């Protein structure tokens, strides 16, 4: 993934209000959350204990809702960055 944001020389972090930079941060977060959900779903599939599977099922549902919210805000920020009528031209 292209890195628009780079840490400063001291290894710290910066703050941004630039829509492209915010979108990148959100995409990185979304990617991490998707990987975590994949791992959780794999554990759900492997575990045969009904009580544990039930709890994992609730966690998966919660993560899916969180991902939908994250995806929604990413789309809003990208609309700001690229304009609402951007068609890839």
Secondary structure, 3 states (H helix, E strand, C coil): CCCCCCCCCCCCCCCCCCHHHHHHHHHHHHHHHHHHHHHHHHHHHHCCCHHHHHHHHHHHHHHHHHHHHHHHHHHHHHHHHHCCCCCCC
